[in-house]
């Protein structure tokens, strides 16, 4: 009987993997935003999600932050379930979805105890549920927890693209380098995009980018690109207090224009060869997290 169960589980896993490859398609491209504490990653993630949706693209924002300052609380939404409820089969994955202004949002923080003890085949089932969600999604953004933390870097490790957020503070530059170093040396990622936040001009943004690039270039074999900058804008802070994306509250503000420009630029990003054939974001994250927890 045990042998039969193992065969059934293996066949189901193979079928699920084949299905994911068939439906992988160009939709649901996953981009993780990460950076040091206080760099404004959450503000950038939720406002970029709104800006992308304003250009007639469907967006899902995955929120790895479970603090009171996360995107869910910023937008004054009411969270009913956490990812562990879906992992434990208490609810379906789509029941975690929350409606934000112009896009959808889902809390999804993985933990080693959770991913290390999933029942056989459960990761495949969750991945199939995720496929159903992203089949109608153009972009998946991730408000990722800081990569330099001692814990595994969660969804940032498995995203198609990683945007590292930098600001003029010295701590931000240090955190950016630490994130790039860890993702490169421990997990083999070579391509990074940098986004400058809270700067006034493109020249300032370029100067920050060059600082990180020069330091990383001395020790790491990585490629980096500056994707743009978001200016220091008091209307962005006002929108945050109102629980709204800046594009909705103050559509003519400098920050709103910057997010619109970045959203338009992202549409032109080339897709990496073969990315449509890889397992989906959630399956990769669960699998890697399980492997990492087994090494501890």
Secondary structure as the mmCIF struct_conf table of DSSP 4:
data_model
#
loop_
_struct_conf.conf_type_id
_struct_conf.id
_struct_conf.beg_label_comp_id
_struct_conf.beg_label_asym_id
_struct_conf.beg_label_seq_id
_struct_conf.end_label_comp_id
_struct_conf.end_label_asym_id
_struct_conf.end_label_seq_id
HELX_RH_AL_P HELX_RH_AL_P1 UNK A 2 UNK A 23
BEND BEND1 UNK A 26 UNK A 28
STRN STRN1 UNK A 29 UNK A 35
BEND BEND2 UNK A 36 UNK A 36
TURN_TY1_P TURN_TY1_P1 UNK A 37 UNK A 38
BEND BEND3 UNK A 39 UNK A 39
HELX_RH_AL_P HELX_RH_AL_P2 UNK A 41 UNK A 53
TURN_TY1_P TURN_TY1_P2 UNK A 54 UNK A 56
STRN STRN2 UNK A 59 UNK A 63
BEND BEND4 UNK A 67 UNK A 67
TURN_TY1_P TURN_TY1_P3 UNK A 68 UNK A 69
BEND BEND5 UNK A 70 UNK A 70
HELX_RH_AL_P HELX_RH_AL_P3 UNK A 71 UNK A 74
TURN_TY1_P TURN_TY1_P4 UNK A 75 UNK A 76
HELX_RH_AL_P HELX_RH_AL_P4 UNK A 83 UNK A 87
TURN_TY1_P TURN_TY1_P5 UNK A 88 UNK A 89
BEND BEND6 UNK A 90 UNK A 91
HELX_RH_3T_P HELX_RH_3T_P1 UNK A 93 UNK A 96
STRN STRN3 UNK A 97 UNK A 100
TURN_TY1_P TURN_TY1_P6 UNK A 101 UNK A 102
STRN STRN4 UNK A 103 UNK A 107
HELX_RH_AL_P HELX_RH_AL_P5 UNK A 112 UNK A 115
TURN_TY1_P TURN_TY1_P7 UNK A 116 UNK A 117
HELX_LH_PP_P HELX_LH_PP_P1 UNK A 118 UNK A 119
TURN_TY1_P TURN_TY1_P8 UNK A 120 UNK A 121
HELX_RH_AL_P HELX_RH_AL_P6 UNK A 122 UNK A 134
TURN_TY1_P TURN_TY1_P9 UNK A 135 UNK A 136
BEND BEND7 UNK A 138 UNK A 138
STRN STRN5 UNK A 139 UNK A 143
HELX_LH_PP_P HELX_LH_PP_P2 UNK A 144 UNK A 146
TURN_TY1_P TURN_TY1_P10 UNK A 147 UNK A 148
BEND BEND8 UNK A 149 UNK A 151
HELX_RH_AL_P HELX_RH_AL_P7 UNK A 154 UNK A 158
BEND BEND9 UNK A 160 UNK A 160
STRN STRN6 UNK A 161 UNK A 166
BEND BEND10 UNK A 168 UNK A 169
HELX_RH_AL_P HELX_RH_AL_P8 UNK A 170 UNK A 185
TURN_TY1_P TURN_TY1_P11 UNK A 186 UNK A 187
STRN STRN7 UNK A 191 UNK A 199
BEND BEND11 UNK A 200 UNK A 201
HELX_RH_AL_P HELX_RH_AL_P9 UNK A 202 UNK A 219
STRN STRN8 UNK A 223 UNK A 231
HELX_RH_AL_P HELX_RH_AL_P10 UNK A 234 UNK A 242
TURN_TY1_P TURN_TY1_P12 UNK A 243 UNK A 243
BEND BEND12 UNK A 244 UNK A 244
HELX_RH_AL_P HELX_RH_AL_P11 UNK A 246 UNK A 249
TURN_TY1_P TURN_TY1_P13 UNK A 251 UNK A 252
BEND BEND13 UNK A 253 UNK A 253
HELX_RH_AL_P HELX_RH_AL_P12 UNK A 254 UNK A 266
TURN_TY1_P TURN_TY1_P14 UNK A 267 UNK A 268
HELX_LH_PP_P HELX_LH_PP_P3 UNK A 269 UNK A 272
TURN_TY1_P TURN_TY1_P15 UNK A 273 UNK A 274
HELX_RH_3T_P HELX_RH_3T_P2 UNK A 275 UNK A 277
BEND BEND14 UNK A 278 UNK A 278
HELX_LH_PP_P HELX_LH_PP_P4 UNK A 279 UNK A 280
HELX_RH_AL_P HELX_RH_AL_P13 UNK A 281 UNK A 295
#
